[in-house]
């Protein structure tokens, strides 16, 4: 699996407040913002950080989500993850993403070709 990059996940139930705080730290507005369909969540992307915001009930479903990992091939990543003991779960929203849990229970999102 070829990893192209990663971003830590930061959660907040106060979307506007969290975006304001991170924009102040970075000195710029988010690079991208988008909703996660079917989950009542929004993502605001800053360099190296993905701010996941929404109601506590929606955030609690992803309490163990640690990071997004950007890969060249999602199929290749899924095969390698399964071979090494990870459990594959549904992705977030529509698109080229999957959730995978390691044997310790850590949850990572794997995303193919970010920005495409």
N, C-alpha and C positions, 0 to 999 in steps of 0.2 A: 504494500500500500504506500502510495506516495502522498505525504502530508504537505499541503501547501501553506498552512498557517493554522492558527487557533485564536480563540477569544474566550476569555473568562466570562462567566454568566454572573450578573448582578441582578437581584430581584428587588422590586419595589411595588407597593400598592399605591404609591403616589407618583403617577407618571410625570405630571408637570414639574413637581418639585425635584424629582430625581434627574430629569433632563436638565433642568436649570442648574443643579449642583454639578453635574458632569460637564455641561457646557462651560461653566465657570472654570473648572479645573483645566479643561483642554483648550479653553479660549476660542472655541468654535462650536457651532451647532452639530448635531449628529450627522455622520456621513450618509446614513440611510435610516429610514423609519418605515415600518410596515406592520400590519396586523397579522397574527397567526389565525387563519380561518378555522372556525369551529372550536376554538379554545378560549375566546374572550381575553386574549393577551396581545400585547404590542411589543415590538422590538425596536430599540433605538441603538444604532451601532456607532460606537466611538472606536478609535484605534485601540485594538486589543481587548475591548470590553463590549459585551452585548448586554444592554439593559433590558431586562424582561419585566414588563409591568402589566398590572391588571388587578382584579380583585383577589383577596387572600385565598378564596376557594379555588380559583384557577391556578394561582401560584403554588398552592400546596400540592397539586398533582405532580409538579415538577421540582419538588423540594430537593431531590438528590441530583438535579442537573448541575453539573460542574463547569462544562465548557462546550463550545462548538469547535469542532475540528474540521477543517476544510481539506478535502481529498480530491485527487485527480479522478478517481473512479469509485463510485459508491458500491458497485457490484464487487469490485476487487476488495474494498474495505470490508464489506459484509462477510465475504468468504474468509478473509484472514482473521477477522474478529471471532467468528464462530469456531474456527480451528483452534484458536487460543483460549477458548473457554468463556467468551462473552455471550450474553443473551441478547438477541436482536429483538427490538420492540418497534412499534409503529413510529413513523416519523412525525415531525411537527407540521401540521397544516398540509397543504398541497405542495408538491414539488420534489426535488431531489434531496431528500433528507431521511435519515433514520436515527433512531435512538438505540443505544447499546449500553448494556449494564455489565460491568466487570464482576468477577466473583466476590468482591468486597461490597457490592451494592452501589458503587459510583455510576452515575448515569452521564453519558456524553452524547451529544448530538453530532452526527457526521453529515456534512453537507458537501455535495459535489459541485464543483465549478462556481464558487461564489461570484456574484456580479454578472453572471451570464443571463 
